[in-house]
Each structure stands twice: as C-alpha cells, then as structure tokens.
Amino acid sequence: MATILITGATSGIGEALANLCAKAGHAVIACGRNEQKLAELAQIENISICCFDVTDEQATKAALADIECDMAVLNAGTCEYVEINDVEPDMFKRVFDANVFGVINVVSALIPVLKPGNKIVFVDSLARLLPFPKSQAYGASKAALNYIAKSFEVDLAHNGIQVQTLTPGFVKTPLTDKNDFSMPMVISAEAAAKYMLKGIFSSRSSVYFPKRFSFIVRLLAFLPEGLQKRICINMRQQPKTKREKAQ
C-alpha cells in the first residue's frame, strides 16, 4: 500500500479519489482549504488531513515541510470562462494562480522531501488540446501545466522521481455543474477517480480518460488548424441538453 497526497481533496474528483484510495487501503493525505470538509474526511479510515491554500506559497511550504508520501496527485484547481465582451484580466490571474502557480508552490515544497521512486502526478485537461470556446484562461493554464510537467519529468529523472500527467475530459463536479454548454461524454467524479487510481499505478507517462472521448479529442487535435477552428466555432452556441441539465 502507498501513501498518496492529494491536493484539492475536498471536492469533485479530488474528494472521489481520496475516498477511493482510502477504501483500497492506501494511506491518504487529503489536502485542501475547506476546514469543515477536511474534518469530515478525517473521520474516514486511512485518511489524514492537511489544511492550506495552494495559492499561498509560504503556507504551502509550511504545511508540506515534513510530509512523507509515495505519490503526490496535484489536483487542486479552478475553472472560469471568458465573457468575450467583458474580458477580465483578474479572472485570468485567478485561474493561473490556482492551476499553475498553485501547483508550482506544491512542487517547490515537495521536491526537497521526495525520494527516488516517488511520483508527482499533474492533473491537466483535454481542454489544452483544442481552442474551445470561452476557455482562453482555463485551456491555457492546463496547456502550461502540461508543459511544466513534461519539463519536470526530464529534470527529475536523474533524481529517480517519476512524473506523470493525468488528462481528463468532462467530469461532473460542483465546478462543472456551473457550465451552461453541452459536455459530451461527461463522466461522474467516481468514474474519473477509478481511471485516476488505475493510472497513477501504471508506468505510463501520460494518462488520458475517458478512453473514447479522449481518443476523439486527440484525433481532432491532429486536424488542420482551419478545420479545428470551424469545429470549435460550431461548439460555441451548443446549449446543455435536457438530460445534462437534469444530472
């Protein structure tokens, strides 16, 4: 059994993954800033908690200074969409603070305490592969995160520290419940957690899920740029289906 640190463990796929890992017998260090939710997680067998905000560099370093884990799943993040007639620089900053600099804060705190054979897992998104509508901030942050992860993979190889990326499609969470557009092949947080648990114990450098949707998006990413643009423009006005609104 492994000791698995999970950031963003108080909601969505982070919470689902924490519960699944604990149920499987792994020791889970659930990290988040929601004290009430962390207290609830602490009541679950095999889960210990660590409270901090990843966007606070000093708080992150203090919280993780003495942490020992076999794997760190860097899942904490946020999503906000661009309103094209009211582009907010502050919104871009919020998204990058959580999705990029928050992750860097955790990596910076963990690298000094990680040992050969340990693994860092970066959770990015399929949104990084195509110019999806309104996703300028979110997609760009996840594209940056993927590049950062792959570069860390190169630089940490000589330390014996493994680096992996998990790239999910649409997952039903409190965050995506706010979306007002169609989410093709959306899966539950519990289903996503199963993909993630299997993935982090695999030897693959990159894990994409769910399989069918990720295959389609990756295939579209190989199309000529003009065709990609036309496809994404057609996505822009697609409303949620009745079925998705009811979920």
C-alpha positions in Angstrom: 0.0 0.0 0.0 1.1 3.5 -0.8 0.9 6.9 0.9 -0.8 9.2 -1.5 -1.1 13.0 -1.1 -4.0 14.6 -2.9 -4.5 18.4 -3.3 -8.0 19.7 -4.0 -9.3 16.7 -2.0 -12.3 18.5 -0.5 -14.5 18.5 -3.7 -15.0 16.9 -7.1 -12.6 14.3 -8.4 -10.1 15.0 -5.6 -12.6 14.0 -3.0 -13.7 11.0 -5.0 -10.1 9.9 -5.5 -9.3 10.3 -1.8 -12.3 8.1 -0.8 -11.4 5.5 -3.4 -7.7 5.3 -2.4 -8.6 5.1 1.3 -11.2 2.3 0.5 -8.4 0.4 -1.4 -6.3 0.5 1.7 -3.9 3.3 0.8 -2.9 6.0 3.3 -4.3 9.2 2.0 -3.1 12.7 2.9 -6.1 14.9 1.9 -5.2 18.5 1.3 -7.5 21.5 0.9 -8.6 24.8 2.4 -12.1 23.8 3.4 -11.7 23.0 7.1 -15.2 21.7 7.5 -14.9 19.2 4.6 -11.4 18.2 5.8 -12.8 17.4 9.2 -15.4 15.1 7.5 -12.7 13.4 5.5 -10.6 12.9 8.7 -13.3 10.6 10.0 -12.7 8.1 7.2 -10.3 5.3 7.8 -6.9 5.7 6.2 -7.4 9.5 5.6 -5.3 12.1 7.3 -5.7 15.8 6.5 -3.5 18.8 5.7 -5.1 22.3 5.6 -3.6 25.0 3.4 -4.3 27.1 0.3 -2.1 26.1 -2.6 -2.0 29.7 -3.9 -0.3 30.8 -0.7 3.4 29.9 -1.2 4.5 30.3 2.4 1.5 28.4 3.8 2.1 25.6 1.3 5.8 25.2 2.2 5.0 25.3 5.9 2.2 22.7 5.6 4.3 20.3 3.5 7.7 20.7 5.1 7.6 17.4 6.9 5.3 15.5 4.6 6.3 11.9 3.5 4.4 10.4 0.6 5.0 7.9 -2.2 2.8 9.8 -4.6 1.5 13.4 -4.9 -1.5 14.0 -7.0 -1.7 17.7 -7.8 -5.3 18.0 -8.5 -6.3 21.4 -6.9 -7.5 23.9 -9.5 -10.3 26.0 -10.7 -12.2 26.9 -13.9 -13.6 30.2 -15.1 -14.8 31.1 -18.6 -14.2 34.2 -20.6 -17.1 36.5 -21.5 -15.8 37.8 -24.8 -17.4 41.3 -24.4 -16.0 41.7 -20.9 -12.5 40.1 -20.7 -11.3 40.3 -17.2 -7.5 40.2 -16.6 -8.2 39.5 -12.9 -10.0 36.3 -13.9 -7.1 35.1 -15.9 -4.9 35.8 -12.9 -7.2 33.8 -10.6 -7.2 30.8 -12.9 -3.4 30.8 -13.3 -2.8 31.4 -9.6 -4.7 28.2 -8.8 -3.9 26.0 -11.8 -0.3 26.9 -12.5 1.3 28.8 -9.6 -0.6 26.8 -7.0 0.8 23.6 -8.5 4.3 25.2 -8.6 4.0 26.1 -4.9 3.3 22.4 -4.1 6.1 21.1 -6.3 8.5 23.5 -4.8 7.6 22.4 -1.3 7.7 18.6 -2.2 10.9 18.3 -4.2 13.2 18.6 -1.2 11.4 15.8 0.7 10.7 13.4 -2.2 12.9 10.3 -2.6 13.9 8.1 -5.5 10.9 6.1 -6.6 8.3 8.7 -5.6 5.9 10.1 -8.1 4.4 13.5 -8.9 1.1 13.4 -10.8 -0.1 16.6 -12.6 -3.8 16.8 -13.4 -4.3 18.8 -16.6 -7.2 18.6 -19.0 -8.2 17.7 -22.6 -9.2 21.4 -22.9 -5.5 22.1 -23.5 -5.6 20.3 -26.9 -8.1 22.5 -28.8 -9.3 26.1 -28.9 -12.6 25.5 -27.1 -15.0 28.4 -26.8 -14.6 30.7 -23.7 -11.7 28.6 -22.5 -8.8 31.0 -23.0 -7.9 31.1 -19.4 -8.6 27.5 -18.4 -7.2 25.9 -21.5 -4.1 28.0 -21.5 -3.5 27.2 -17.8 -3.8 23.5 -18.4 -1.5 23.7 -21.5 1.1 25.5 -19.4 0.7 22.9 -16.7 1.3 20.0 -19.1 4.5 21.6 -20.5 5.7 22.3 -16.9 5.0 18.6 -16.0 6.9 17.3 -19.1 9.8 19.5 -18.4 9.9 18.5 -14.7 9.8 14.9 -15.9 13.1 15.5 -17.8 14.8 17.4 -14.9 13.7 15.0 -12.1 14.6 11.8 -14.0 18.2 11.9 -12.6 16.7 12.1 -9.1 14.7 8.9 -9.7 11.5 10.9 -9.2 8.7 9.9 -11.6 6.4 12.5 -13.2 3.1 11.7 -14.8 0.2 13.7 -16.3 -3.5 12.8 -16.0 -5.7 14.3 -18.7 -9.4 14.1 -18.1 -12.3 15.1 -20.2 -15.6 16.4 -18.8 -16.3 15.3 -15.3 -19.4 16.1 -13.4 -18.4 18.1 -10.3 -19.7 21.1 -8.4 -17.4 23.2 -10.6 -18.7 21.8 -14.0 -22.3 22.0 -12.7 -22.0 25.7 -13.4 -21.3 25.1 -17.1 -24.1 26.3 -19.5 -22.9 24.4 -22.5 -23.0 20.8 -23.7 -20.5 18.5 -22.1 -20.0 15.5 -24.4 -19.5 12.1 -22.8 -19.4 13.6 -19.3 -18.5 11.1 -16.6 -19.0 11.1 -12.8 -16.3 12.0 -10.3 -16.4 8.4 -9.1 -15.7 7.1 -12.6 -12.9 9.6 -13.0 -11.4 8.5 -9.7 -11.3 4.9 -11.0 -9.4 6.0 -14.1 -7.0 8.1 -12.0 -6.3 5.3 -9.4 -5.5 2.9 -12.2 -3.4 5.5 -14.0 -1.2 6.5 -11.1 -0.2 2.9 -10.5 0.6 2.4 -14.2 4.0 3.0 -15.8 2.5 5.4 -18.4 3.9 8.9 -18.5 0.6 10.3 -19.8 -2.9 9.0 -19.0 -6.0 10.2 -20.9 -9.6 9.5 -20.0 -12.4 8.6 -20.6 -11.0 6.5 -23.4 -13.5 7.2 -26.2 -13.8 10.9 -25.7 -10.1 11.4 -25.2 -9.4 9.5 -28.4 -11.8 11.8 -30.3 -10.3 15.0 -28.9 -6.7 13.8 -29.5 -7.7 12.9 -33.1 -9.2 16.3 -33.6 -6.0 17.9 -32.4 -4.2 16.4 -35.4 -6.6 18.0 -37.9 -5.5 21.1 -39.9 -5.9 24.3 -37.9 -8.6 25.7 -40.1 -10.8 22.6 -39.6 -10.2 22.6 -35.9 -11.3 26.3 -35.8 -14.6 25.5 -37.7 -15.4 22.6 -35.4 -14.8 24.7 -32.2 -16.8 27.7 -33.6 -19.8 25.3 -34.1 -19.4 24.2 -30.5 -19.8 27.7 -29.2 -23.6 28.0 -29.2 -24.5 24.5 -28.2 -26.7 24.6 -25.1 -26.9 21.9 -22.5 -29.2 19.0 -23.4 -32.2 18.4 -21.2 -30.5 15.2 -19.9 -27.4 17.1 -18.9 -29.4 19.8 -17.1 -31.2 17.1 -15.1 -28.0 15.4 -13.9 
